[in-house]
Amino acid sequence: MRRDPPSLALDGTQRRDPERLRHDSMRTEQLALAQVRVLRFQNHDVLQDLDRVCAEIRAALFSLSHRVGEGGGEGAATPLATSAS
């Protein structure tokens, strides 16, 4: 049974570059294949709305523990969660 926490990604302005976006997308797909859920946030969101970012992280951790407790584990993780900004 897998209980790995999500991976957190903080993206700055350089992540708006199309090449960086493609790289991030490919990396996220690779992590999803390894059953790693990626929570991606913009640096601006962390600096300006930390409460919302923390709430999203807490929700992801709660969801993970809830799924594991209900027989989740392998294959239960959502591959990608993004924040709107």
PyRosetta script that sets phi, psi and omega in degrees:
from pyrosetta import init, pose_from_sequence

init()
pose = pose_from_sequence("MRRDPPSLALDGTQRRDPERLRHDSMRTEQLALAQVRVLRFQNHDVLQDLDRVCAEIRAALFSLSHRVGEGGGEGAATPLATSAS")
pose.set_psi(1, 126.1)
pose.set_omega(1, -176.1)
pose.set_phi(2, -90.1)
pose.set_psi(2, 133.2)
pose.set_omega(2, 179.4)
pose.set_phi(3, -129.6)
pose.set_psi(3, 25.0)
pose.set_omega(3, -178.0)
pose.set_phi(4, -66.1)
pose.set_psi(4, 136.8)
pose.set_omega(4, 176.4)
pose.set_phi(5, -71.5)
pose.set_psi(5, 161.8)
pose.set_omega(5, 177.6)
pose.set_phi(6, -64.4)
pose.set_psi(6, 159.0)
pose.set_omega(6, 173.1)
pose.set_phi(7, -91.1)
pose.set_psi(7, 135.1)
pose.set_omega(7, 179.2)
pose.set_phi(8, -103.3)
pose.set_psi(8, 133.8)
pose.set_omega(8, 177.4)
pose.set_phi(9, -124.1)
pose.set_psi(9, 126.5)
pose.set_omega(9, 175.6)
pose.set_phi(10, -108.4)
pose.set_psi(10, 122.0)
pose.set_omega(10, -175.1)
pose.set_phi(11, -109.5)
pose.set_psi(11, 127.1)
pose.set_omega(11, 175.3)
pose.set_phi(12, -92.5)
pose.set_psi(12, -170.0)
pose.set_omega(12, -177.0)
pose.set_phi(13, -65.4)
pose.set_psi(13, -26.4)
pose.set_omega(13, 179.6)
pose.set_phi(14, -63.7)
pose.set_psi(14, -18.5)
pose.set_omega(14, -179.1)
pose.set_phi(15, -76.1)
pose.set_psi(15, -3.6)
pose.set_omega(15, 177.2)
pose.set_phi(16, -81.0)
pose.set_psi(16, -13.9)
pose.set_omega(16, 178.3)
pose.set_phi(17, -65.4)
pose.set_psi(17, 131.2)
pose.set_omega(17, -177.6)
pose.set_phi(18, -55.0)
pose.set_psi(18, -37.9)
pose.set_omega(18, 179.5)
pose.set_phi(19, -65.9)
pose.set_psi(19, -41.7)
pose.set_omega(19, 177.3)
pose.set_phi(20, -64.8)
pose.set_psi(20, -38.6)
pose.set_omega(20, 178.3)
pose.set_phi(21, -62.4)
pose.set_psi(21, -42.2)
pose.set_omega(21, 177.6)
pose.set_phi(22, -63.4)
pose.set_psi(22, -44.0)
pose.set_omega(22, 179.2)
pose.set_phi(23, -61.1)
pose.set_psi(23, -46.4)
pose.set_omega(23, 179.5)
pose.set_phi(24, -61.4)
pose.set_psi(24, -40.5)
pose.set_omega(24, -179.9)
pose.set_phi(25, -63.9)
pose.set_psi(25, -44.9)
pose.set_omega(25, 178.7)
pose.set_phi(26, -63.8)
pose.set_psi(26, -41.4)
pose.set_omega(26, 179.8)
pose.set_phi(27, -64.8)
pose.set_psi(27, -41.1)
pose.set_omega(27, 178.5)
pose.set_phi(28, -63.4)
pose.set_psi(28, -40.0)
pose.set_omega(28, 177.2)
pose.set_phi(29, -63.0)
pose.set_psi(29, -42.1)
pose.set_omega(29, 178.2)
pose.set_phi(30, -62.0)
pose.set_psi(30, -43.2)
pose.set_omega(30, 178.9)
pose.set_phi(31, -65.1)
pose.set_psi(31, -38.7)
pose.set_omega(31, 178.6)
pose.set_phi(32, -62.1)
pose.set_psi(32, -39.1)
pose.set_omega(32, 177.2)
pose.set_phi(33, -63.0)
pose.set_psi(33, -27.3)
pose.set_omega(33, 178.1)
pose.set_phi(34, -91.5)
pose.set_psi(34, 13.3)
pose.set_omega(34, 179.1)
pose.set_phi(35, 66.1)
pose.set_psi(35, 29.0)
pose.set_omega(35, 178.2)
pose.set_phi(36, -104.5)
pose.set_psi(36, 123.4)
pose.set_omega(36, 177.2)
pose.set_phi(37, -86.8)
pose.set_psi(37, 133.4)
pose.set_omega(37, -178.6)
pose.set_phi(38, -107.8)
pose.set_psi(38, 125.2)
pose.set_omega(38, 172.2)
pose.set_phi(39, -104.8)
pose.set_psi(39, 116.9)
pose.set_omega(39, -173.6)
pose.set_phi(40, -112.2)
pose.set_psi(40, 129.3)
pose.set_omega(40, 179.5)
pose.set_phi(41, -131.0)
pose.set_psi(41, 149.0)
pose.set_omega(41, 173.4)
pose.set_phi(42, -81.6)
pose.set_psi(42, 143.3)
pose.set_omega(42, 177.1)
pose.set_phi(43, -52.7)
pose.set_psi(43, -41.4)
pose.set_omega(43, -179.8)
pose.set_phi(44, -57.3)
pose.set_psi(44, -41.6)
pose.set_omega(44, 179.4)
pose.set_phi(45, -63.0)
pose.set_psi(45, -41.2)
pose.set_omega(45, -179.6)
pose.set_phi(46, -64.7)
pose.set_psi(46, -41.7)
pose.set_omega(46, -178.1)
pose.set_phi(47, -74.3)
pose.set_psi(47, -34.6)
pose.set_omega(47, -174.0)
pose.set_phi(48, -99.4)
pose.set_psi(48, -22.5)
pose.set_omega(48, -175.3)
pose.set_phi(49, -143.6)
pose.set_psi(49, 56.0)
pose.set_omega(49, -176.2)
pose.set_phi(50, -59.9)
pose.set_psi(50, -35.6)
pose.set_omega(50, 179.9)
pose.set_phi(51, -60.0)
pose.set_psi(51, -42.8)
pose.set_omega(51, 179.7)
pose.set_phi(52, -66.9)
pose.set_psi(52, -42.3)
pose.set_omega(52, 179.0)
pose.set_phi(53, -60.8)
pose.set_psi(53, -46.8)
pose.set_omega(53, 179.2)
pose.set_phi(54, -62.8)
pose.set_psi(54, -38.4)
pose.set_omega(54, 178.2)
pose.set_phi(55, -63.1)
pose.set_psi(55, -40.1)
pose.set_omega(55, 178.1)
pose.set_phi(56, -65.7)
pose.set_psi(56, -40.0)
pose.set_omega(56, 178.7)
pose.set_phi(57, -66.0)
pose.set_psi(57, -45.1)
pose.set_omega(57, 177.9)
pose.set_phi(58, -59.7)
pose.set_psi(58, -42.7)
pose.set_omega(58, 179.7)
pose.set_phi(59, -62.2)
pose.set_psi(59, -40.8)
pose.set_omega(59, 179.3)
pose.set_phi(60, -65.5)
pose.set_psi(60, -41.6)
pose.set_omega(60, 179.3)
pose.set_phi(61, -67.4)
pose.set_psi(61, -39.7)
pose.set_omega(61, 177.6)
pose.set_phi(62, -64.1)
pose.set_psi(62, -44.0)
pose.set_omega(62, 179.2)
pose.set_phi(63, -60.7)
pose.set_psi(63, -41.8)
pose.set_omega(63, 178.9)
pose.set_phi(64, -62.6)
pose.set_psi(64, -48.1)
pose.set_omega(64, -178.3)
pose.set_phi(65, -66.9)
pose.set_psi(65, -33.6)
pose.set_omega(65, 178.9)
pose.set_phi(66, -67.4)
pose.set_psi(66, -43.4)
pose.set_omega(66, 178.9)
pose.set_phi(67, -65.9)
pose.set_psi(67, -41.9)
pose.set_omega(67, 179.9)
pose.set_phi(68, -63.5)
pose.set_psi(68, -40.8)
pose.set_omega(68, 179.1)
pose.set_phi(69, -65.6)
pose.set_psi(69, -23.5)
pose.set_omega(69, -180.0)
pose.set_phi(70, -103.2)
pose.set_psi(70, 22.2)
pose.set_omega(70, 178.8)
pose.set_phi(71, 85.8)
pose.set_psi(71, 20.5)
pose.set_omega(71, 178.0)
pose.set_phi(72, -69.4)
pose.set_psi(72, -116.0)
pose.set_omega(72, 177.4)
pose.set_phi(73, 83.0)
pose.set_psi(73, -130.4)
pose.set_omega(73, -175.2)
pose.set_phi(74, -52.2)
pose.set_psi(74, 126.7)
pose.set_omega(74, 176.5)
pose.set_phi(75, 79.8)
pose.set_psi(75, -3.7)
pose.set_omega(75, -176.2)
pose.set_phi(76, -86.5)
pose.set_psi(76, -18.4)
pose.set_omega(76, -176.0)
pose.set_phi(77, -74.1)
pose.set_psi(77, 141.3)
pose.set_omega(77, 174.1)
pose.set_phi(78, -76.8)
pose.set_psi(78, 132.1)
pose.set_omega(78, -173.7)
pose.set_phi(79, -63.8)
pose.set_psi(79, -34.2)
pose.set_omega(79, -172.4)
pose.set_phi(80, -150.6)
pose.set_psi(80, 134.1)
pose.set_omega(80, 170.2)
pose.set_phi(81, -129.3)
pose.set_psi(81, 133.3)
pose.set_omega(81, 179.5)
pose.set_phi(82, -124.3)
pose.set_psi(82, 155.6)
pose.set_omega(82, 175.3)
pose.set_phi(83, -98.6)
pose.set_psi(83, 147.9)
pose.set_omega(83, 179.1)
pose.set_phi(84, -82.9)
pose.set_psi(84, 129.1)
pose.set_omega(84, 173.6)
pose.set_phi(85, -167.4)
pose.dump_pdb("model.pdb")
